[in-house]
């Protein structure tokens, strides 16, 4: 059963996270100043170990994209924020694991769950200062993709007084916070809230560092459920319901009850009935999708903290158990291996999304070694010179074609922090793209290079880690998917940086007036033939003159399944200021004769709770079915 955070707990979590950021950033600033990381020369009193850490941290500043001011001092804003973020979230994730009986003592033969109190008892014997430090160590071992063991950030010790304040904050959070499935998403929204407000007030062009901050919005659970129930849920219902059920059922509830299974309630799955005909799913049954879920691939190209991915995981596991006779553990691993993929421009969001999926999987099927979530950051820039980039795979036995492709990645991702999932490798590389076997070989090559650098040169290890992340992102960016589900990022033309403007002008001219419209077009590119997009988008492109050609193109070349227009209160939480949105199902296949689009207009409804009830059918809302060929742009 999926639990969501109550409003009172959201308020508590918001204050805690925002207090934690202030304390952690102050602590990071003090710790970095004590080492003189920003100074051009090392302090004479530093030990050899201090000097080594200082060099690593200074190198990391450059990896973050910061440099020196005219006086020769390093700009530390990015490093301060990263130190604060990493230290706080390692503690917070430790409590998430502990409260779910998933914080594991790393016995090689039989890992066993430990509590935070037991960590305190074990701390001295394990060589740590206290239980929180030991819990953080266990968490980092469980999540090496998130808390990298060689990162200099964790070698930096925060001042004891501030460290204790952070421990107090995380310890005092109510236990129910750690049971809710959406808590992790709120954590990052609250961490970024003040920065988002500052950037929005500034009225300046959005920089690469601020782009993720201002374009991320938490998607309401009812929006996610409506989109997934009427795509994946409708596909599944078509396999559960007999023709007689569709002909003889008296109500939608009767059909939902027959289609549902434990763990998949399908509360938002809607059916419509033509006069004297059988019931049909609102958006269709998606007959062009694969028959076997082992071939079904879903992508969230702007995955944030993983809200869509976690919700889809929670549906797919019971469905695969039902259809394929798998155990819950077998199904959970199969879904991670076969079905779910995520891309995100913000590296931290990809880490939270990966943890979110891992935590959900462990909650469902118990702690175990499992397939790594297929989530990659699209905002990693290559950095450095081309020669430094090519040197990463020299001596690793790569063939010429793979070396050529790796060289092309240098150009392809040079502007990645501006473009994210708008990067389409097929546009740039065409036949130079390696197949799946070639991409797997490249990733193994980079992983091998990282293992060598981990033991020798820390600076090169960081560069190699970025290269591996870029290769993973390129692999996912070049693939095609059955279902593409996301809440697209919003950014008007006046706020776009010149790099982003140029890219939209060149590759997505019909949607250039707003990043959200361009992302709708990119989502359709991600689809296999007959694949489907399930999107939360602003309504501007659905009616404004600037997007008329875009609407016309999609009406002529793609099938519109469902459009639900929501009112201004669609978001009941911090994202309410973004205005009206629509929930859209569009399929990447031309409309056949007689294809109809289902429309639900809730634009005059003010409350999210009422919109959710009307989308479920609990309260009346007219569903209009219109032949697509009769709709004009």
C-alpha positions in Angstrom: 0.0 0.0 0.0 1.3 3.4 -1.0 1.3 6.0 1.9 1.6 9.7 1.3 2.9 12.3 3.6 0.2 14.2 5.6 0.2 18.0 5.3 1.2 18.4 8.9 4.2 16.2 8.5 5.2 18.0 5.3 5.3 21.2 7.3 7.5 19.6 9.9 9.8 18.1 7.3 10.0 21.4 5.4 11.2 23.3 8.5 13.7 20.6 9.4 15.2 20.4 6.0 15.5 24.2 5.6 17.1 24.5 9.1 19.5 21.6 8.2 20.6 23.4 5.0 21.5 26.6 6.9 23.4 24.7 9.6 25.2 22.3 7.2 26.3 25.1 4.9 27.6 27.2 7.8 29.5 24.1 9.0 30.9 23.3 5.6 32.1 26.9 5.2 33.9 26.8 8.6 35.5 23.4 7.8 36.7 24.5 4.4 38.1 27.8 5.8 40.1 25.9 8.4 41.8 24.0 5.6 42.3 27.2 3.5 40.7 25.5 0.5 39.9 28.9 -1.1 43.3 30.3 -0.5 46.0 30.3 -3.2 48.6 29.0 -0.8 48.3 26.3 1.8 48.5 27.3 5.5 51.9 26.5 7.0 50.4 24.7 10.0 48.5 22.1 7.9 49.6 18.4 8.3 50.5 16.3 5.2 47.1 14.7 5.4 45.4 18.1 5.6 47.3 19.3 2.5 46.4 16.2 0.6 42.7 16.6 1.4 43.0 20.3 0.5 44.3 19.5 -2.9 41.5 17.0 -3.5 38.9 19.5 -2.5 40.4 22.3 -4.7 40.4 19.8 -7.6 36.7 19.0 -6.8 35.9 22.7 -7.0 37.0 22.7 -10.7 35.0 19.6 -11.3 31.9 21.5 -10.0 32.6 24.2 -12.6 33.9 26.9 -10.3 37.1 28.8 -10.6 39.2 31.6 -9.1 38.4 35.2 -8.6 40.9 38.0 -9.6 42.6 37.8 -6.2 43.4 34.1 -6.8 40.8 32.8 -4.3 38.7 29.8 -5.3 34.9 30.4 -5.4 33.6 27.9 -2.9 29.8 28.4 -3.2 29.3 25.1 -5.1 31.6 23.1 -2.8 30.0 24.5 0.3 26.6 23.5 -0.9 27.8 20.0 -2.0 29.5 19.3 1.4 26.3 20.4 3.2 24.0 18.4 1.0 26.1 15.2 1.1 26.7 15.2 4.9 23.0 15.9 5.7 21.6 13.5 3.2 23.8 10.6 4.2 22.5 11.0 7.8 18.9 11.3 6.6 19.1 8.3 4.3 20.6 6.3 7.2 17.4 7.0 9.2 15.2 6.1 6.2 17.0 2.7 6.1 16.9 2.2 9.8 13.2 3.0 10.2 12.4 0.5 7.5 14.6 -2.2 9.1 17.0 -1.9 6.1 20.2 -0.5 7.7 22.4 -3.5 7.3 25.5 -4.5 9.3 27.8 -5.5 6.4 28.5 -9.1 7.4 29.8 -10.7 4.2 27.9 -13.9 4.7 24.7 -12.8 6.5 24.0 -9.0 6.5 21.7 -8.2 9.4 19.5 -5.1 10.0 20.6 -2.9 12.9 18.9 0.0 14.6 20.4 3.4 15.2 20.6 2.5 18.9 22.6 -0.6 18.1 24.9 1.6 15.9 25.6 3.7 19.0 26.5 0.6 21.0 28.8 -0.7 18.2 30.4 2.7 17.4 33.5 2.3 19.6 34.3 -1.2 18.5 33.9 -0.2 14.9 36.3 2.7 15.3 33.8 5.6 14.8 33.0 8.6 17.0 29.3 7.8 17.5 26.4 5.8 16.2 25.5 8.4 13.5 28.9 8.1 12.0 28.7 4.3 12.0 25.2 4.4 10.5 26.4 6.8 7.8 29.3 4.4 7.0 26.9 1.4 6.6 24.6 3.6 4.4 27.5 4.5 2.1 28.5 0.9 1.7 24.9 0.0 0.8 24.7 2.9 -1.7 28.1 3.4 -3.3 26.5 4.9 -6.4 25.1 7.7 -4.3 27.8 8.2 -1.6 31.0 7.6 -3.6 33.6 6.1 -1.3 36.5 8.1 -2.8 34.8 11.5 -2.6 36.9 14.1 -0.7 33.6 15.6 0.6 33.3 12.8 3.2 36.9 13.1 4.3 36.0 16.6 5.5 35.0 16.7 9.2 32.3 19.2 10.1 32.7 21.2 13.4 31.3 19.1 16.3 28.8 21.6 17.4 27.1 21.9 14.0 27.4 18.2 13.5 25.4 17.6 16.7 22.8 20.1 15.6 22.3 18.1 12.4 22.1 14.8 14.3 19.5 16.4 16.6 17.4 17.5 13.6 17.3 14.2 11.9 16.7 12.3 15.1 13.6 14.4 16.0 11.8 13.9 12.7 8.5 11.9 13.3 8.8 8.2 12.4 5.9 8.5 10.0 8.0 10.7 7.7 10.1 7.6 6.9 7.1 5.4 6.0 5.6 7.7 3.4 6.5 6.9 -0.3 6.8 10.6 -1.3 9.0 11.8 1.6 12.2 11.6 -0.4 10.7 13.8 -3.2 9.7 16.4 -0.7 13.1 16.4 1.0 14.7 17.7 -2.2 12.0 20.2 -3.0 12.4 21.7 0.5 16.2 21.7 0.2 15.9 23.7 -3.0 12.9 25.9 -2.0 14.7 29.1 -0.8 17.1 28.9 -3.8 14.2 28.6 -6.2 12.5 31.6 -4.7 15.7 33.7 -5.0 16.2 32.7 -8.6 12.6 33.4 -9.6 12.7 36.8 -7.9 15.9 37.8 -9.7 14.4 37.9 -13.2 17.7 37.1 -14.8 18.5 34.4 -17.4 18.6 31.0 -15.9 22.2 29.6 -15.5 23.1 25.9 -15.8 23.4 25.7 -12.0 20.0 27.2 -11.5 18.2 25.4 -14.3 17.2 22.3 -12.3 16.2 24.4 -9.4 13.6 26.5 -11.2 12.2 23.8 -13.5 11.5 21.0 -11.0 8.0 20.7 -9.6 6.6 18.0 -7.4 3.9 16.0 -9.2 0.8 15.4 -7.2 0.1 11.7 -6.6 -3.4 11.8 -8.2 -1.8 13.1 -11.5 0.7 10.2 -11.5 -2.1 7.7 -10.7 -4.4 9.0 -13.4 -1.7 8.8 -16.1 -0.4 5.4 -15.1 -3.7 3.8 -14.5 -5.0 4.9 -17.9 -1.9 3.6 -19.7 -0.2 0.6 -18.0 -3.4 -0.1 -16.0 -5.5 0.0 -19.2 -3.1 -2.4 -20.9 -3.3 -4.8 -17.9 -7.1 -4.5 -17.7 -7.4 -5.6 -21.3 -5.8 -8.9 -20.3 -8.0 -9.3 -17.2 -11.4 -8.5 -18.6 -13.4 -10.7 -20.9 -15.6 -9.4 -23.7 -18.6 -10.4 -21.6 -17.4 -8.2 -18.8 -17.2 -5.2 -21.1 -20.6 -5.9 -22.6 -22.5 -6.6 -19.4 -20.9 -4.5 -16.7 -23.3 -1.8 -15.3 -20.7 0.6 -13.9 -17.0 1.5 -14.2 -16.5 0.4 -10.6 -17.6 -3.1 -11.5 -15.0 -3.2 -14.3 -12.2 -1.8 -12.0 -13.0 -4.3 -9.4 -12.7 -7.2 -11.8 -9.4 -5.8 -13.3 -7.7 -5.0 -10.0 -5.3 -7.3 -8.2 -3.8 -6.9 -4.7 -1.4 -4.0 -4.9 -2.9 -2.6 -8.1 -6.3 -1.0 -7.3 -6.7 1.0 -10.6 -8.7 3.6 -8.8 -8.2 6.1 -11.6 -8.7 3.8 -14.5 -11.7 5.1 -16.5 -14.0 3.4 -19.0 -16.4 5.0 -21.4 -19.4 3.4 -23.1 -20.8 4.2 -26.5 -24.5 4.0 -27.0 -25.6 0.3 -27.1 -21.9 -0.8 -27.2 -19.4 -2.3 -24.8 -17.3 -0.4 -22.3 -13.8 0.6 -23.5 -10.8 2.1 -21.6 -10.8 5.9 -21.7 -7.6 6.1 -23.7 -7.7 2.7 -25.4 -6.0 -0.6 -24.6 -2.6 0.1 -26.3 -2.7 -2.9 -28.6 0.6 -1.8 -30.2 2.5 -2.3 -26.9 4.5 -5.6 -26.4 2.5 -8.6 -25.3 5.2 -9.6 -22.8 6.2 -7.2 -20.1 9.8 -8.4 -20.3 9.8 -6.3 -23.5 8.0 -3.2 -22.0 10.3 -0.2 -21.4 9.3 2.9 -19.5 11.2 6.1 -19.3 10.8 9.2 -17.2 13.2 11.7 -19.0 12.8 14.3 -16.3 12.5 11.9 -13.4 13.3 14.2 -10.4 13.2 12.2 -7.3 11.6 9.2 -9.0 7.9 9.8 -8.3 6.6 8.2 -11.6 9.2 5.5 -11.4 8.3 4.4 -7.9 4.6 4.5 -8.7 5.2 2.4 -11.9 7.4 0.0 -9.9 4.6 -0.5 -7.4 2.3 -1.4 -10.2 4.6 -3.5 -12.4 5.8 -5.9 -9.6 2.3 -7.2 -8.8 1.3 -7.3 -12.5 4.4 -9.3 -13.4 3.7 -11.6 -10.5 0.2 -12.1 -11.7 1.0 -12.6 -15.4 4.3 -14.5 -15.2 4.0 -16.4 -11.9 7.0 -14.7 -10.4 7.8 -14.3 -6.7 7.8 -10.8 -5.3 11.6 -10.8 -5.3 11.9 -12.2 -8.8 9.3 -9.7 -10.1 11.0 -6.7 -8.3 14.4 -7.6 -9.8 12.8 -8.2 -13.2 11.1 -4.7 -13.2 14.4 -3.0 -12.3 16.3 -5.0 -14.9 13.8 -4.8 -17.8 11.2 -2.1 -17.4 12.2 1.2 -15.6 14.5 3.9 -16.8 15.1 7.5 -15.7 17.0 10.5 -16.9 17.4 13.8 -15.0 19.6 16.9 -15.6 20.2 17.3 -11.8 22.8 14.7 -10.5 21.4 14.8 -7.0 17.9 14.1 -8.2 19.2 11.0 -10.0 20.8 9.8 -6.7 17.6 10.4 -4.8 15.6 8.6 -7.5 18.0 5.6 -7.3 17.7 5.5 -3.5 13.9 5.9 -3.8 13.7 2.9 -6.1 16.1 0.8 -4.0 14.2 1.6 -0.8 10.9 0.7 -2.4 12.3 -2.6 -3.8 13.8 -3.5 -0.4 10.6 -2.6 1.4 8.7 -4.9 -0.9 11.0 -7.9 -1.3 13.6 -7.6 1.5 17.2 -6.5 1.5 19.4 -8.2 -1.1 21.8 -7.4 -3.9 19.7 -6.3 -6.8 19.9 -4.9 -10.3 21.2 -1.3 -10.3 18.4 1.1 -11.1 18.8 2.3 -14.7 18.9 6.0 -13.9 21.4 8.5 -15.4 22.2 12.1 -15.2 21.9 14.0 -18.5 23.5 17.2 -17.0 27.1 16.0 -16.8 29.5 18.1 -18.8 32.7 16.5 -20.3 34.9 19.3 -19.1 38.7 19.5 -19.6 40.4 19.1 -23.0 39.6 16.6 -25.7 43.0 15.0 -25.1 42.3 14.5 -21.4 39.0 13.0 -22.4 40.4 10.5 -24.9 43.1 9.6 -22.4 40.5 8.0 -20.2 40.1 4.9 -22.4 43.6 4.8 -23.8 45.3 1.5 -22.8 41.9 -0.1 -22.1 41.8 -2.2 -25.3 38.9 -0.4 -27.0 38.4 -0.8 -30.7 38.6 2.1 -33.2 34.8 2.4 -33.6 34.3 2.6 -29.9 37.1 5.1 -29.6 35.5 7.3 -32.3 32.1 7.2 -30.5 33.8 8.1 -27.2 35.4 11.1 -28.9 32.0 12.2 -30.2 30.6 12.1 -26.7 33.0 14.9 -25.9 31.1 17.2 -28.2 27.7 15.7 -27.6 27.8 16.4 -23.9 29.7 19.7 -24.0 26.5 21.6 -23.4 24.7 18.9 -21.4 24.1 21.1 -18.3 22.0 23.4 -20.5 20.1 20.7 -22.5 19.7 17.5 -20.4 17.2 15.1 -22.0 16.8 17.3 -25.0 20.0 15.7 -26.3 19.2 13.2 -29.0 22.2 11.1 -30.0 20.5 10.0 -33.2 20.4 13.6 -34.5 24.2 14.0 -33.9 25.7 10.6 -34.4 23.4 8.6 -36.6 25.2 5.4 -37.8 28.1 6.1 -35.5 26.0 5.1 -32.5 27.2 1.7 -31.2 24.6 -1.0 -30.6 23.7 -2.3 -27.2 26.6 -4.7 -27.1 29.0 -1.9 -28.0 27.6 0.4 -25.3 27.9 -2.3 -22.7 31.5 -2.8 -23.7 32.2 0.9 -23.4 30.7 1.0 -19.9 32.7 -2.0 -18.8 35.8 -0.3 -20.2 35.1 2.9 -18.2 34.4 0.9 -15.0 37.7 -0.9 -15.4 39.5 2.5 -15.8 37.8 3.7 -12.6 38.9 0.7 -10.6 42.5 1.5 -11.6 42.2 5.2 -10.8 40.5 4.5 -7.5 43.7 3.0 -6.2 46.0 5.6 -7.7 45.0 9.1 -8.9 41.9 10.6 -7.2 41.6 13.4 -9.7 41.4 11.0 -12.6 38.9 8.9 -10.7 36.5 11.8 -10.7 37.0 12.4 -14.4 36.5 8.7 -15.1 33.3 8.6 -13.0 31.9 11.5 -15.0 32.8 9.7 -18.3 31.0 6.5 -17.1 27.9 8.6 -16.1 27.9 10.2 -19.6 28.1 6.9 -21.3 25.2 5.6 -19.3 23.2 8.7 -20.1 24.0 8.4 -23.8 22.8 4.8 -23.8 19.4 5.7 -22.3 19.1 8.9 -24.5 19.5 6.8 -27.6 17.0 4.2 -26.7 13.3 3.9 -27.5 10.5 3.3 -25.0 7.0 1.9 -24.8 5.8 4.5 -22.3 7.3 7.9 -21.6 5.8 9.4 -18.5 6.9 12.7 -16.9 6.0 16.1 -15.6 7.9 18.3 -18.2 10.0 21.2 -17.0 8.7 24.7 -17.5 10.8 27.7 -18.7 9.6 30.6 -20.9 11.6 32.1 -23.7 12.6 35.2 -21.7 14.3 33.1 -19.0 16.2 30.8 -21.4 20.0 30.9 -21.7 21.4 31.5 -25.2 22.7 27.9 -25.5 19.2 26.6 -24.7 17.6 29.1 -27.1 19.8 28.1 -30.0 19.2 24.4 -29.4 15.4 24.9 -29.4 15.6 27.1 -32.5 17.6 24.5 -34.3 15.9 21.2 -33.3 12.5 22.1 -31.7 11.4 25.3 -33.4 7.7 24.5 -33.1 8.1 24.4 -29.3 10.8 27.0 -28.7 8.6 29.5 -26.9 8.6 27.3 -23.7 10.9 24.5 -22.6 7.8 22.5 -21.7 6.6 22.4 -25.3 10.0 21.3 -26.6 10.0 18.5 -24.1 6.7 17.3 -25.3 8.2 16.9 -28.8 11.3 15.2 -27.3 9.1 12.8 -25.4 7.4 11.7 -28.6 10.9 11.1 -30.1 11.7 8.8 -27.2 8.7 6.5 -28.1 8.8 3.3 -30.1 6.3 3.2 -32.9 3.0 2.9 -31.2 4.5 3.9 -27.9 2.8 6.4 -25.6 3.6 9.6 -23.7 1.8 10.3 -20.4 2.5 13.9 -19.5 1.8 16.7 -17.1 2.2 19.9 -19.1 1.2 23.5 -18.9 -1.9 24.3 -21.0 -0.3 27.2 -22.8 0.8 25.1 -25.8 -2.7 23.7 -26.2 -4.4 26.9 -27.1 -1.9 29.8 -27.7 -1.3 31.0 -31.2 2.5 30.6 -30.9 2.1 26.8 -30.8 -0.5 26.4 -33.6 1.9 24.7 -36.0 3.1 22.4 -33.2 -0.5 21.4 -32.4 -1.3 20.9 -36.1 1.8 18.7 -36.6 0.9 16.5 -33.6 -2.8 16.3 -34.7 -1.8 15.1 -38.1 1.0 12.7 -37.1 0.2 11.4 -33.6 -2.8 9.9 -31.9 -4.3 12.0 -29.1 -5.8 9.5 -26.5 -6.7 11.6 -23.5 -6.6 15.3 -22.5 -7.7 16.3 -19.0 -7.5 20.1 -18.3 -7.1 21.0 -14.7 -7.9 24.2 -12.8 -5.4 26.6 -11.1 -5.6 24.6 -7.9 -4.3 21.4 -9.5 -1.2 21.5 -7.3 -2.3 21.8 -3.6 1.3 22.2 -2.5 4.3 24.4 -3.1 4.0 24.3 -6.9 0.5 25.9 -7.0 1.9 29.1 -8.6 2.6 27.5 -11.9 -1.0 27.8 -13.2 -3.2 25.4 -15.1 -1.8 22.1 -16.3 -3.2 19.3 -18.4 -2.8 15.5 -18.2 -2.1 14.2 -21.7 -1.8 10.8 -23.3 -0.3 11.0 -26.8 0.7 7.9 -28.8 3.5 7.9 -31.4 1.4 6.6 -34.3 -0.7 8.4 -36.9 -4.4 8.4 -36.0 -6.4 5.7 -37.8 -9.8 6.5 -39.3 -12.4 6.9 -36.5 -9.8 7.5 -33.8 -11.3 9.5 -31.0 -9.8 11.6 -28.2 -11.3 11.7 -24.7 -11.5 15.1 -23.1 -12.2 16.0 -19.5 -12.4 19.7 -18.7 -11.9 20.6 -15.0 -10.4 24.0 -15.7 -13.0 25.8 -13.6 -12.5 23.5 -10.6 -10.4 25.1 -7.8 -9.4 22.4 -5.4 -7.0 19.5 -6.1 -9.0 17.1 -3.9 -12.1 17.7 -6.0 -10.2 17.3 -9.3 -8.9 14.0 -8.1 -12.4 12.8 -7.2 -13.7 13.9 -10.6 -10.9 12.2 -12.4 -11.7 9.0 -10.5 -15.3 9.3 -11.3 -16.3 9.7 -7.7 -17.9 13.0 -8.6 -19.5 13.7 -12.0 -17.4 15.1 -14.8 -18.4 15.1 -18.4 -16.2 13.0 -20.7 -16.3 14.2 -24.3 -15.2 11.8 -27.1 -14.3 13.6 -30.3 -13.0 12.2 -33.6 -9.4 13.4 -33.9 -9.9 14.4 -37.5 -12.6 16.8 -36.5 -10.3 18.7 -34.1 -8.6 21.8 -35.4 -5.4 23.3 -34.2 
